[in-house]
Amino acid sequence: MLIGDLGAAGLGRLYGTVDFDRLFTVQSAIDALIARSEGAACRVTTPTGTDLRFTLGKPATRKTRHADTPGSQTVPGSAMVFPVPETVRGTVVLEAAFHEYYGRLGSPIVLTVDGKIREIRGDGPEAAVMDRSLRRAGGGDYGYVIHLSQGFHPAARFAGTSFIEDIRVAGHNAVGLGLPWWVPGGGENHPDGVVTNQSMWIDDVQVVEAGVLRQPAEAASLLATLLPG
């Protein structure tokens, strides 16, 4: 699932360069940290001005990464973070967007969030496209921040041409916007934005610092061993 915009080079980086046993150990450790932190206060910031606070919610769905059984799996290297949507407050400064198409933004799109998304600001034409996309996904309204993420794949590169690879770069965050797929009218067909070099705190513990994973400590140490050489 969600592999459609990867080219040959991206496939090579995400699937042909890492020790997968160690990658899945890191994936499991991050997923477990997020799952056991349900109800905790969380904060995400970036150097460009993103500053969000929210309560961590219960994981809404489990996206299997390890293709060891028949069925659908998703690309490894990214951990999902589900906020309680009504608790999200602050500012998101998007550096890339997947609304009606995907690409890096010539100028940032700034979202103001107070429970729901309240305002979109931006100097270029992309802000109007995001406005239209959000209203489509939200049934005429902007909707919510419905998910975030933490990318940690050490071989992923940010080229602005593949959403699936870009959100797996270490410290990148896929910010899902619109209506959750578990409510009437919601669905996977929602716009996303990308922020980079994030820092993240769960309660008072910094788990990501300027894009670098710090917690869980064993997963952070293992990341350094994933690439050959």
Summary of the structure (lengths in Angstrom):
residues: 229
radius of gyration: 16.6
end to end distance: 30.3
largest distance: 51.4
contacts: 737
relative contact order: 0.20
helix: 23%
strand: 33%
